[in-house]
Amino acid sequence: MGPDKAGLPNYLASIKRLNKALSDMKASNLRSTQQTVAELQRLVKLGNTQLENSFDKLLRNETPRALEPLHFITKSKPFPVLSQDKFARLGLMNSFVAGVHQQSGGSGAPQESPIAKIYIEIRSQYLSSALVNLATASTSTAKKKNADAVYRSGTNGIGTYAQAMEGLFIAEYENICNIFTREDWGPVFEATCQPSLVELGRTLRELNGHIKAHMNTDCYLAYEIVEIISELSNNLERRTGELKNPLAASLKPVRETAKSSLPELLEETKRRVNSLQTLPMDGAPVPIVSETMQRLQTMVEFLRPISSIMISLGDGGWKSTAASRNGTSDAIPSLASFDIGADGREIFAHYCTDTIEALLLALDARARLLLHKKPIMGVFLANSVAIIERMIQTSDLAGLLEGRGLSVLETWRKKATSLYTETAKDVSVHLFDVIHTSRGVGGGGGRPTSGQGGAMVVDSASILKGLSSKDKENIKGKFAAFNASFDDMVLRHKGYSMEREVRQMFAKDMQNMIEPLYNRFWDRYHEVDKGKGKYVKYDKAAIAQIFLTLY
């Protein structure tokens, strides 16, 4: 008669009596009792086996054959635990069998006791089967329809997978605490969760392989996984005190990929620029500029995990790929490291400015090699700067970079302006004169001293009277040379591909540089062709209108 028919308390009392009788018989050490001892041993073994079978049957009946985690997650319901009356029966059986196991010299490891083995087998299978579909979904959702699409937060199933694992594991820990003794909780819990953790490790390795094969678009998934699994580990450790090490080991490949992505993406940016065989001859920007900024914009969405990774790398740690291999411990980052504190933000801001600087340096070097002409190089760099600045100011990068990123851009903008305005300087050369007019001619029509030109009324006819024929021809030549170079500059300016703000900036620079000089030159010498327009093509109003068309 088993415990189900006899009643568990009565059955346990009977086995205890058998065990006492067996102990007494062994103590007597009489030969006549050997047959009785053997019979008692058989009965005790049978009793223990029936107890184990009863434990197995009861636990299997109470364990669902299938469970849909999404039902509990979507409805915010706690995952199921065994009922209180079953806890009492299972706990009694475990206590008795475990005691017998230890008395008989069985293995000291809690998870090696017969009851623990039964529990681990049944419940680990239950956990694994409940999680297997979510593990599969995590890998399948990583495969995008458009392979070039950038990963977006929350589009992978890993978050739901981790949420289900946390709920199931915490419920399982409650079961174990109600059945086993305190010293057995940790070992039995870890052994029960082990198959599910092995599957998690396999899933993360598969996702890691996908991320490494699509680093440019899916590095963000690595950052998300780091945050999700770290949070899972911290939550489980807080509730159970267990599983920190196995979860850290599972996360390690993805965490290392997340760390190495930062220097790798920086180097990839340089490689892509250096591999450009041609650049637009109208100075148009190349796609890598906006793509690089989109990457930084997207990284801001993952600032929590990136902050912890940045702290782990250290400021400037991305400048050497060797640095990404340092600190390869399995340790899960603490919750504190996910606080987006000044350190993490500051280090990430440095990474952003280093990326922008590296991008512009590479573009500048490529432009010098492929474009040759300074104005085109200036347009190309200024366009790049304009796009970078716009994408900072219209995103969360603005608050992160503030003055730092914009000061880097200002340096490059000045460099681009210097390159572009070389042409304006060449045009301006024709407006400088070294002619010395006769003093006193035309009532003091000599050249005004510096700073005086705007306040004096200049009489062009009087000035020209004081010039020799050779000087007049020289003035005509300067007007003609200016007209040709100015018209060419205007034509080229209109032909370049410029961002709106770049076109306005360069137009203003050219106007500020040329118009005052031209107006002064015109005031002094426009009567050289007596209004025929043969040499003096533009009056002051006409040239002002031309400048307006450049904006």
DOLOKOL-263044 format. One line per field, with one value per residue (C-alpha): residue in three letters; residue number from 1; chain; x, y, z. Coordinates in Angstrom, 3 decimals. Each point is the difference from the previous one (the first is absolute). Layout:
N
type c(ALA_...)
seq c(NUM_...)
mol c(A_...)
x c(X_...)
y c(Y_...)
z c(Z_...)
This chain:
551
type c(MET_GLY_PRO_ASP_LYS_ALA_GLY_LEU_PRO_ASN_TYR_LEU_ALA_SER_ILE_LYS_ARG_LEU_ASN_LYS_ALA_LEU_SER_ASP_MET_LYS_ALA_SER_ASN_LEU_ARG_SER_THR_GLN_GLN_THR_VAL_ALA_GLU_LEU_GLN_ARG_LEU_VAL_LYS_LEU_GLY_ASN_THR_GLN_LEU_GLU_ASN_SER_PHE_ASP_LYS_LEU_LEU_ARG_ASN_GLU_THR_PRO_ARG_ALA_LEU_GLU_PRO_LEU_HIS_PHE_ILE_THR_LYS_SER_LYS_PRO_PHE_PRO_VAL_LEU_SER_GLN_ASP_LYS_PHE_ALA_ARG_LEU_GLY_LEU_MET_ASN_SER_PHE_VAL_ALA_GLY_VAL_HIS_GLN_GLN_SER_GLY_GLY_SER_GLY_ALA_PRO_GLN_GLU_SER_PRO_ILE_ALA_LYS_ILE_TYR_ILE_GLU_ILE_ARG_SER_GLN_TYR_LEU_SER_SER_ALA_LEU_VAL_ASN_LEU_ALA_THR_ALA_SER_THR_SER_THR_ALA_LYS_LYS_LYS_ASN_ALA_ASP_ALA_VAL_TYR_ARG_SER_GLY_THR_ASN_GLY_ILE_GLY_THR_TYR_ALA_GLN_ALA_MET_GLU_GLY_LEU_PHE_ILE_ALA_GLU_TYR_GLU_ASN_ILE_CYS_ASN_ILE_PHE_THR_ARG_GLU_ASP_TRP_GLY_PRO_VAL_PHE_GLU_ALA_THR_CYS_GLN_PRO_SER_LEU_VAL_GLU_LEU_GLY_ARG_THR_LEU_ARG_GLU_LEU_ASN_GLY_HIS_ILE_LYS_ALA_HIS_MET_ASN_THR_ASP_CYS_TYR_LEU_ALA_TYR_GLU_ILE_VAL_GLU_ILE_ILE_SER_GLU_LEU_SER_ASN_ASN_LEU_GLU_ARG_ARG_THR_GLY_GLU_LEU_LYS_ASN_PRO_LEU_ALA_ALA_SER_LEU_LYS_PRO_VAL_ARG_GLU_THR_ALA_LYS_SER_SER_LEU_PRO_GLU_LEU_LEU_GLU_GLU_THR_LYS_ARG_ARG_VAL_ASN_SER_LEU_GLN_THR_LEU_PRO_MET_ASP_GLY_ALA_PRO_VAL_PRO_ILE_VAL_SER_GLU_THR_MET_GLN_ARG_LEU_GLN_THR_MET_VAL_GLU_PHE_LEU_ARG_PRO_ILE_SER_SER_ILE_MET_ILE_SER_LEU_GLY_ASP_GLY_GLY_TRP_LYS_SER_THR_ALA_ALA_SER_ARG_ASN_GLY_THR_SER_ASP_ALA_ILE_PRO_SER_LEU_ALA_SER_PHE_ASP_ILE_GLY_ALA_ASP_GLY_ARG_GLU_ILE_PHE_ALA_HIS_TYR_CYS_THR_ASP_THR_ILE_GLU_ALA_LEU_LEU_LEU_ALA_LEU_ASP_ALA_ARG_ALA_ARG_LEU_LEU_LEU_HIS_LYS_LYS_PRO_ILE_MET_GLY_VAL_PHE_LEU_ALA_ASN_SER_VAL_ALA_ILE_ILE_GLU_ARG_MET_ILE_GLN_THR_SER_ASP_LEU_ALA_GLY_LEU_LEU_GLU_GLY_ARG_GLY_LEU_SER_VAL_LEU_GLU_THR_TRP_ARG_LYS_LYS_ALA_THR_SER_LEU_TYR_THR_GLU_THR_ALA_LYS_ASP_VAL_SER_VAL_HIS_LEU_PHE_ASP_VAL_ILE_HIS_THR_SER_ARG_GLY_VAL_GLY_GLY_GLY_GLY_GLY_ARG_PRO_THR_SER_GLY_GLN_GLY_GLY_ALA_MET_VAL_VAL_ASP_SER_ALA_SER_ILE_LEU_LYS_GLY_LEU_SER_SER_LYS_ASP_LYS_GLU_ASN_ILE_LYS_GLY_LYS_PHE_ALA_ALA_PHE_ASN_ALA_SER_PHE_ASP_ASP_MET_VAL_LEU_ARG_HIS_LYS_GLY_TYR_SER_MET_GLU_ARG_GLU_VAL_ARG_GLN_MET_PHE_ALA_LYS_ASP_MET_GLN_ASN_MET_ILE_GLU_PRO_LEU_TYR_ASN_ARG_PHE_TRP_ASP_ARG_TYR_HIS_GLU_VAL_ASP_LYS_GLY_LYS_GLY_LYS_TYR_VAL_LYS_TYR_ASP_LYS_ALA_ALA_ILE_ALA_GLN_ILE_PHE_LEU_THR_LEU_TYR)
seq c(1_2_3_4_5_6_7_8_9_10_11_12_13_14_15_16_17_18_19_20_21_22_23_24_25_26_27_28_29_30_31_32_33_34_35_36_37_38_39_40_41_42_43_44_45_46_47_48_49_50_51_52_53_54_55_56_57_58_59_60_61_62_63_64_65_66_67_68_69_70_71_72_73_74_75_76_77_78_79_80_81_82_83_84_85_86_87_88_89_90_91_92_93_94_95_96_97_98_99_100_101_102_103_104_105_106_107_108_109_110_111_112_113_114_115_116_117_118_119_120_121_122_123_124_125_126_127_128_129_130_131_132_133_134_135_136_137_138_139_140_141_142_143_144_145_146_147_148_149_150_151_152_153_154_155_156_157_158_159_160_161_162_163_164_165_166_167_168_169_170_171_172_173_174_175_176_177_178_179_180_181_182_183_184_185_186_187_188_189_190_191_192_193_194_195_196_197_198_199_200_201_202_203_204_205_206_207_208_209_210_211_212_213_214_215_216_217_218_219_220_221_222_223_224_225_226_227_228_229_230_231_232_233_234_235_236_237_238_239_240_241_242_243_244_245_246_247_248_249_250_251_252_253_254_255_256_257_258_259_260_261_262_263_264_265_266_267_268_269_270_271_272_273_274_275_276_277_278_279_280_281_282_283_284_285_286_287_288_289_290_291_292_293_294_295_296_297_298_299_300_301_302_303_304_305_306_307_308_309_310_311_312_313_314_315_316_317_318_319_320_321_322_323_324_325_326_327_328_329_330_331_332_333_334_335_336_337_338_339_340_341_342_343_344_345_346_347_348_349_350_351_352_353_354_355_356_357_358_359_360_361_362_363_364_365_366_367_368_369_370_371_372_373_374_375_376_377_378_379_380_381_382_383_384_385_386_387_388_389_390_391_392_393_394_395_396_397_398_399_400_401_402_403_404_405_406_407_408_409_410_411_412_413_414_415_416_417_418_419_420_421_422_423_424_425_426_427_428_429_430_431_432_433_434_435_436_437_438_439_440_441_442_443_444_445_446_447_448_449_450_451_452_453_454_455_456_457_458_459_460_461_462_463_464_465_466_467_468_469_470_471_472_473_474_475_476_477_478_479_480_481_482_483_484_485_486_487_488_489_490_491_492_493_494_495_496_497_498_499_500_501_502_503_504_505_506_507_508_509_510_511_512_513_514_515_516_517_518_519_520_521_522_523_524_525_526_527_528_529_530_531_532_533_534_535_536_537_538_539_540_541_542_543_544_545_546_547_548_549_550_551)
mol c(A_A_A_A_A_A_A_A_A_A_A_A_A_A_A_A_A_A_A_A_A_A_A_A_A_A_A_A_A_A_A_A_A_A_A_A_A_A_A_A_A_A_A_A_A_A_A_A_A_A_A_A_A_A_A_A_A_A_A_A_A_A_A_A_A_A_A_A_A_A_A_A_A_A_A_A_A_A_A_A_A_A_A_A_A_A_A_A_A_A_A_A_A_A_A_A_A_A_A_A_A_A_A_A_A_A_A_A_A_A_A_A_A_A_A_A_A_A_A_A_A_A_A_A_A_A_A_A_A_A_A_A_A_A_A_A_A_A_A_A_A_A_A_A_A_A_A_A_A_A_A_A_A_A_A_A_A_A_A_A_A_A_A_A_A_A_A_A_A_A_A_A_A_A_A_A_A_A_A_A_A_A_A_A_A_A_A_A_A_A_A_A_A_A_A_A_A_A_A_A_A_A_A_A_A_A_A_A_A_A_A_A_A_A_A_A_A_A_A_A_A_A_A_A_A_A_A_A_A_A_A_A_A_A_A_A_A_A_A_A_A_A_A_A_A_A_A_A_A_A_A_A_A_A_A_A_A_A_A_A_A_A_A_A_A_A_A_A_A_A_A_A_A_A_A_A_A_A_A_A_A_A_A_A_A_A_A_A_A_A_A_A_A_A_A_A_A_A_A_A_A_A_A_A_A_A_A_A_A_A_A_A_A_A_A_A_A_A_A_A_A_A_A_A_A_A_A_A_A_A_A_A_A_A_A_A_A_A_A_A_A_A_A_A_A_A_A_A_A_A_A_A_A_A_A_A_A_A_A_A_A_A_A_A_A_A_A_A_A_A_A_A_A_A_A_A_A_A_A_A_A_A_A_A_A_A_A_A_A_A_A_A_A_A_A_A_A_A_A_A_A_A_A_A_A_A_A_A_A_A_A_A_A_A_A_A_A_A_A_A_A_A_A_A_A_A_A_A_A_A_A_A_A_A_A_A_A_A_A_A_A_A_A_A_A_A_A_A_A_A_A_A_A_A_A_A_A_A_A_A_A_A_A_A_A_A_A_A_A_A_A_A_A_A_A_A_A_A_A_A_A_A_A_A_A_A_A_A_A_A_A_A_A_A_A_A_A_A_A_A_A_A_A_A_A_A_A_A_A_A_A_A_A_A_A_A_A_A_A_A_A_A_A_A_A_A_A_A_A_A_A_A_A_A_A_A_A_A_A_A_A_A_A_A_A_A_A_A_A_A_A)
x c(0.000_1.547_-0.190_-2.979_-2.193_1.428_0.262_3.335_0.413_-0.860_2.245_2.971_-0.558_0.067_3.279_1.514_-0.952_1.575_3.182_0.163_-0.513_2.713_2.398_-0.727_0.531_3.321_1.106_-0.684_2.329_-1.494_0.298_-3.581_-1.161_1.788_-3.019_-2.248_2.423_-0.053_-3.800_-0.162_2.472_-2.174_-3.091_1.752_1.294_-3.463_-1.496_2.477_-0.556_-3.764_0.536_2.152_-2.606_-2.733_2.052_0.558_-3.685_-1.238_2.509_-0.739_-3.738_0.544_2.377_-1.734_0.881_0.081_0.004_-0.288_2.149_-1.517_-3.353_1.541_2.193_-2.671_-2.488_2.654_-0.898_2.502_1.249_-1.639_1.463_-1.001_-2.947_0.558_-1.358_2.368_2.904_-0.686_-0.134_3.018_1.982_-0.694_1.057_3.178_0.919_-0.343_1.732_2.827_0.621_0.144_2.288_2.479_-0.132_0.761_3.161_-1.398_1.608_0.250_-1.109_-3.642_-0.871_1.168_-2.652_-2.681_-2.825_2.081_0.866_-3.687_-0.892_2.797_-0.894_-3.714_0.185_3.017_-1.831_-3.057_2.059_1.827_-3.180_-1.664_2.909_1.033_-2.357_1.134_3.625_-0.824_-1.896_3.038_2.179_-2.672_-0.907_3.658_-0.332_-1.430_-1.777_2.334_3.505_1.197_-2.656_1.352_-1.092_-2.698_-0.425_-2.448_-0.414_1.841_-1.670_2.821_-1.862_-3.067_2.241_1.814_-3.252_-1.450_3.193_-0.030_-3.640_0.402_3.253_-1.351_-3.111_2.246_2.135_-3.140_-0.889_3.470_-0.014_-3.284_1.200_3.725_2.071_1.770_3.463_-1.451_-1.744_2.929_1.410_-3.431_-1.133_3.122_-0.178_-3.693_0.712_3.153_-1.559_-1.837_3.237_1.810_-2.684_0.309_3.757_-0.525_-2.556_2.313_2.900_-2.186_-1.113_3.610_0.973_-2.760_1.091_3.645_-1.032_-2.110_1.951_-0.921_-3.743_-0.375_2.611_-2.949_-1.495_3.184_-0.468_-3.628_0.897_2.642_-2.604_-2.751_2.102_1.805_-3.358_-1.196_3.105_-0.278_-3.712_0.545_2.928_-2.074_-2.901_1.918_3.685_0.791_0.889_2.258_3.004_-1.757_-1.886_3.234_1.637_-2.943_0.162_3.780_0.207_-2.611_1.496_3.437_-1.522_-1.750_3.316_1.970_-2.671_1.008_3.604_-0.991_-2.666_2.431_2.589_-2.660_-0.929_3.613_0.299_-3.161_1.137_3.479_-1.496_-1.899_1.421_-1.804_-1.675_-2.734_1.651_-2.692_0.914_-3.140_0.210_0.456_-2.474_2.445_-0.374_-3.714_0.419_2.637_-2.176_-3.038_2.077_0.843_-3.638_-1.122_2.652_-1.584_-3.158_2.110_1.826_-0.654_1.905_2.516_0.699_1.024_2.066_1.719_0.907_1.375_2.053_1.224_0.295_1.787_-0.012_-1.471_3.108_1.738_-1.618_2.281_-1.802_-3.240_1.547_0.931_-2.182_-1.559_-1.367_-3.428_-1.199_-3.503_-0.085_-1.796_-3.258_1.919_2.039_-3.214_-0.746_0.781_2.270_2.418_2.793_-1.826_-1.511_3.290_1.954_-2.617_0.089_3.769_-0.601_-2.415_2.433_2.837_-2.195_-0.895_3.631_1.186_-2.683_0.941_3.729_-0.524_-2.283_2.508_2.853_-2.116_-1.098_3.601_0.868_-2.998_-1.380_3.207_-1.729_-0.375_-3.514_-1.456_1.799_-1.474_-3.524_0.420_1.219_-2.536_-2.850_1.221_0.234_-3.499_-1.538_1.794_-1.090_-3.597_-0.182_1.396_-2.403_-3.108_0.605_0.805_3.662_-0.536_-0.318_2.790_2.624_-1.008_2.994_2.550_-1.166_-0.839_3.445_1.563_-2.257_0.856_3.667_-0.879_-2.442_2.759_2.284_-2.658_-0.624_3.703_0.198_-3.086_0.841_3.353_-1.842_-1.513_3.491_1.213_-2.897_0.701_3.595_-1.251_-1.534_3.241_1.785_3.418_-0.573_1.161_-2.178_1.234_-0.728_-2.268_-1.584_-3.759_-0.081_1.814_-0.998_2.881_-0.500_-1.683_1.932_-1.043_-3.349_-0.856_-1.593_-3.510_-0.173_1.295_-1.768_2.249_0.034_0.983_0.438_2.351_2.078_0.310_1.200_3.042_0.888_2.332_-1.217_1.931_-1.704_-3.408_0.704_1.050_-3.328_-1.899_1.948_-0.871_-3.706_0.145_1.918_-2.390_-3.051_1.342_1.082_-3.126_-2.351_1.881_-0.220_-3.754_-0.521_1.958_-1.742_-3.379_1.223_1.177_-2.295_-0.375_-2.130_-2.246_1.914_3.325_-1.121_-1.139_3.177_2.312_-2.084_0.230_3.749_0.579_-2.198_1.733_3.382_-0.593_-2.841_1.677_3.166_-1.951_-2.099_3.134_1.662_-3.129_-0.336_3.522_0.245_-3.430_0.351_2.859_-2.335_-2.356_-3.094_0.250_0.248_2.842_2.245_-2.198_-2.571_-1.710_-0.968_-0.417_-3.715_0.558_2.758_-2.083_-2.790_2.414_1.046_-3.652_-0.388_2.797_-1.920)
y c(0.000_3.305_3.457_0.962_-2.729_-0.132_3.754_1.753_0.504_-3.650_-1.219_2.058_-1.241_-3.595_0.512_1.657_-3.052_-2.250_2.098_-0.212_-3.743_-0.323_2.070_-2.124_-3.222_1.225_1.008_-3.504_-1.518_-3.480_-2.512_-1.124_3.503_0.265_-1.259_2.404_2.878_-0.765_-0.021_3.267_1.598_-1.126_1.481_3.291_0.260_-0.783_2.639_2.640_-0.935_0.315_3.403_1.113_-1.314_1.815_3.227_-0.478_-0.653_2.911_2.457_-1.115_0.373_3.522_1.021_1.315_-1.854_3.311_3.623_3.133_2.705_2.770_-0.570_0.989_2.779_1.806_-0.150_0.842_-3.136_-1.785_-3.319_-3.022_-1.779_-3.309_0.067_0.260_-3.481_-1.531_1.927_-1.724_-3.531_0.460_1.617_-2.897_-2.561_1.908_0.444_-3.712_-1.353_2.562_-1.033_-3.679_0.860_1.760_-2.750_-2.622_1.882_1.512_2.925_3.167_2.201_1.032_-0.339_-3.645_-1.234_-2.231_2.487_2.943_-1.938_-0.689_3.645_1.307_-2.369_0.859_3.723_0.729_-1.605_2.119_3.204_-0.881_-0.848_3.225_2.099_-1.802_1.879_3.356_-1.004_-0.853_3.276_1.941_-1.364_0.149_3.642_0.935_-0.854_3.110_0.131_2.796_-1.025_3.626_1.292_1.375_-1.920_1.773_-0.323_-2.685_-1.690_-3.152_-2.628_-0.075_2.350_-2.249_-3.060_1.513_1.183_-3.510_-1.534_2.356_-0.744_-3.766_-0.140_2.086_-2.218_-3.079_1.361_0.426_-3.653_-1.154_2.095_-1.652_-3.567_-0.149_1.058_3.350_-1.396_-1.802_3.012_1.371_-3.278_-1.426_3.300_0.346_-3.645_0.413_3.128_-1.383_-1.395_3.295_1.916_-2.228_0.824_3.707_-0.229_-1.704_2.648_2.855_-1.574_-0.244_3.615_1.008_-1.640_1.928_3.285_-0.491_-0.740_3.202_2.279_3.270_-0.564_-2.358_1.114_1.624_-3.444_-0.868_3.094_-0.940_-3.594_1.230_2.103_-2.646_-2.932_2.166_1.116_-3.624_-1.036_2.850_-0.657_-3.733_0.610_2.422_-2.480_-3.279_0.755_-2.414_-0.332_3.070_-1.980_-2.221_2.995_1.992_-2.858_-0.126_3.755_0.193_-0.482_2.690_2.359_-0.350_0.660_3.090_1.293_-0.775_1.596_3.487_-0.052_-2.211_2.421_2.887_-1.852_-1.080_3.660_0.813_-3.057_0.858_3.568_-1.126_-2.509_2.703_0.024_3.157_2.998_2.178_2.690_2.499_-0.352_-1.943_-1.921_-3.777_-2.339_-1.091_3.391_-0.396_-3.739_0.632_2.606_-2.296_-2.603_2.454_1.122_-3.612_-0.666_2.703_-2.142_-2.672_2.379_-2.096_-3.102_2.038_2.022_-3.159_-1.194_3.391_-0.121_-3.498_1.160_3.167_3.431_-0.374_-3.797_-0.200_1.506_-3.374_-3.297_-1.596_1.979_-1.744_-3.310_1.211_-0.787_-3.122_-1.319_-1.590_2.493_1.355_3.788_1.153_1.914_3.099_-0.103_0.344_3.363_2.464_2.014_2.705_-2.489_-2.149_2.983_1.861_-2.942_-0.643_3.700_-0.341_-3.025_2.026_2.892_-2.424_-1.657_3.354_1.132_-3.299_0.231_3.560_-0.738_-2.956_2.026_2.854_-2.345_-1.635_3.368_1.181_-3.154_-0.126_3.540_2.063_3.388_1.933_1.430_-3.469_-1.333_2.869_-0.744_-3.701_0.563_2.743_-2.224_-2.765_2.390_1.355_-3.479_-1.020_3.168_-0.331_-3.636_0.938_2.885_-1.917_-3.014_-0.968_0.481_3.744_-0.197_-2.542_1.836_3.611_2.297_-2.783_-1.473_3.371_1.406_-2.865_0.860_3.705_-0.814_-2.014_2.631_2.623_-2.354_-0.574_3.746_0.677_-2.507_1.302_3.703_-0.486_0.797_3.153_1.097_-0.570_2.079_2.739_0.361_1.868_2.672_1.054_2.893_1.498_3.062_3.277_2.822_3.619_1.986_2.967_-1.200_0.312_1.574_-2.616_-3.056_-2.111_-3.376_0.213_-1.335_-3.231_0.317_3.198_-1.406_-0.375_3.571_1.790_0.857_-1.355_1.692_-2.692_2.432_2.196_-3.006_-1.235_3.423_-0.479_-3.352_-0.635_-1.871_-3.028_0.120_0.298_-3.039_-1.804_0.868_-1.210_-3.254_-0.414_0.496_-2.508_-2.549_0.474_-0.467_-3.262_-1.475_1.209_-1.437_-3.293_-0.056_0.676_-2.713_-2.534_0.935_-0.621_-3.315_-1.452_-2.287_1.687_-0.471_3.037_1.375_-0.553_1.932_2.889_-0.023_0.009_2.623_2.274_-0.605_0.873_3.063_1.273_-0.572_1.384_2.540_2.692_-0.217_0.162_2.938_1.934_-0.892_0.934_3.310_0.959_-1.305_-0.685_3.021_-1.755_-1.064_3.005_-2.135_-2.092_-3.248_-1.295_-0.501_0.856_-2.778_0.462_3.065_-0.311_-0.847_-2.627_-1.792_0.067_-1.697_-2.657_-0.774_-0.424_-2.732_-1.986_-0.615)
z c(0.000_-1.127_1.589_-2.152_1.520_3.505_0.395_-0.031_3.807_0.708_-2.780_1.202_3.576_-1.271_-1.853_3.063_2.074_-2.624_0.055_3.827_-0.048_-2.631_2.096_3.081_-1.932_-1.403_3.482_1.397_-2.601_0.481_-2.841_0.547_-0.863_-3.373_-1.938_1.888_-0.693_-3.709_0.020_1.912_-2.429_-2.901_1.631_0.786_-3.557_-1.341_2.271_-1.146_-3.640_0.458_1.610_-2.929_-2.451_1.893_-0.077_-3.737_-0.684_2.106_-1.503_-3.567_0.560_1.324_-2.802_-3.137_-3.177_-1.829_1.072_-2.125_1.626_-2.139_1.727_3.326_-1.410_-2.015_2.884_2.614_1.942_2.273_-1.308_1.706_3.029_1.576_2.427_3.757_0.797_-2.559_1.525_3.328_-1.455_-2.283_2.825_2.372_-2.588_-0.817_3.651_0.709_-3.131_0.233_3.611_-0.928_-2.936_2.298_2.660_-2.612_-1.023_-3.206_-1.849_2.042_-2.940_0.592_-3.683_0.066_2.414_-1.641_0.612_-1.252_-3.161_-0.649_0.619_-2.221_-2.842_-0.026_0.622_-2.200_-2.905_0.817_0.015_-3.212_-1.897_1.201_-1.268_-3.184_-2.328_1.367_-0.538_-3.612_-0.417_1.238_-2.784_-2.698_0.710_-0.482_-3.686_-1.660_-3.357_-1.012_1.023_-0.188_2.398_3.272_3.106_1.971_3.748_1.122_-3.383_1.103_2.190_2.561_2.346_0.185_0.330_2.985_1.563_-0.212_1.367_2.967_0.812_-0.337_1.965_2.888_0.184_-0.078_2.806_2.109_-0.655_1.027_3.177_1.044_-0.652_0.786_2.993_-0.067_-0.759_-3.021_-1.570_-2.008_-1.397_-0.901_-1.534_-2.147_-1.126_-0.896_-2.047_-1.628_-3.232_-0.560_0.601_-2.497_-2.578_0.823_-0.544_-3.360_-1.014_0.969_-1.905_-3.093_0.381_0.532_-3.277_-1.769_1.598_-0.958_-3.586_-0.111_2.337_-1.733_0.306_2.970_2.549_1.801_0.623_1.907_2.184_0.620_0.912_2.459_1.771_-0.034_1.222_2.563_1.354_0.043_1.944_2.489_0.587_0.542_2.308_2.039_0.290_0.286_0.533_-2.842_-3.721_-0.284_-1.256_-2.574_-1.408_-0.202_-1.902_-2.430_-0.593_-0.385_-3.834_-0.671_2.556_-1.594_-3.423_1.365_1.372_-3.143_-2.216_1.131_-1.285_-2.940_-1.222_0.339_-2.079_-2.490_-0.534_-0.870_-2.254_-1.904_-0.634_-1.040_-2.426_-1.926_-3.529_-1.100_1.585_-1.572_-2.103_1.003_3.689_0.928_3.291_0.076_1.755_2.700_1.693_0.738_0.626_2.657_1.700_-0.162_1.808_2.791_0.179_0.389_2.646_2.167_0.118_1.717_2.336_3.129_-1.125_-2.002_3.143_1.871_-2.974_-0.221_3.687_-0.560_-3.012_1.642_-1.587_-3.338_0.250_-3.502_-1.567_0.033_-0.925_2.562_2.665_-0.894_0.996_3.459_2.967_-1.501_3.290_0.079_2.592_-0.509_0.408_3.125_-0.145_1.052_-3.193_-2.002_1.586_-2.767_2.230_-0.955_-0.594_-2.527_-1.808_-0.021_-1.385_-2.683_-0.940_-0.449_-2.203_-2.151_-0.463_-0.754_-2.627_-1.586_0.035_-1.517_-2.696_-0.973_0.051_-2.323_-2.308_-0.100_-0.926_-2.698_-1.397_-0.270_-1.908_-2.342_-0.403_-0.246_-0.401_3.220_-0.607_-0.663_3.066_2.011_-1.229_0.703_3.564_0.741_-1.196_2.297_2.948_-0.693_-0.074_3.193_1.809_-1.167_1.126_3.404_0.533_-1.118_2.261_3.579_-0.859_0.493_3.773_0.205_-2.038_0.717_-0.616_-0.367_-3.280_-1.501_0.804_-1.955_-2.925_0.179_-0.571_-3.100_-1.243_0.131_-1.896_-2.668_-0.288_-0.379_-2.850_-1.764_0.246_-1.722_-3.235_1.477_1.025_-3.553_-1.326_2.551_-1.177_-3.080_2.228_1.641_-1.681_0.523_-2.146_1.491_-1.270_-0.148_3.136_-0.421_-3.241_0.038_3.430_2.035_-1.937_1.260_1.582_3.429_2.925_1.674_1.744_-1.830_-3.148_1.337_1.295_-3.099_-3.232_-2.711_-3.405_-2.500_-2.894_2.029_1.048_-3.574_-1.191_2.154_-1.558_-2.864_-3.078_1.180_3.399_-1.645_-2.144_3.135_1.657_-3.067_0.178_3.665_-0.693_-2.860_2.070_2.905_-2.231_-1.412_3.331_1.816_-2.635_0.125_3.803_-0.110_-2.605_2.009_3.242_-1.584_-1.392_3.301_1.987_3.369_3.067_0.431_2.980_-1.779_-3.070_2.161_2.083_-3.015_-1.828_3.020_0.325_-3.661_0.173_3.147_-1.587_-3.498_0.057_2.174_-2.105_-3.247_1.176_0.927_-3.309_-1.940_1.832_-1.002_-3.547_-1.557_-2.332_-1.762_-2.834_0.354_0.708_-3.157_2.004_-2.090_3.027_2.971_-0.308_3.382_1.950_3.766_-0.171_-2.687_1.871_3.199_-1.938_-1.267_3.558_1.005_-2.617_1.661_3.230)
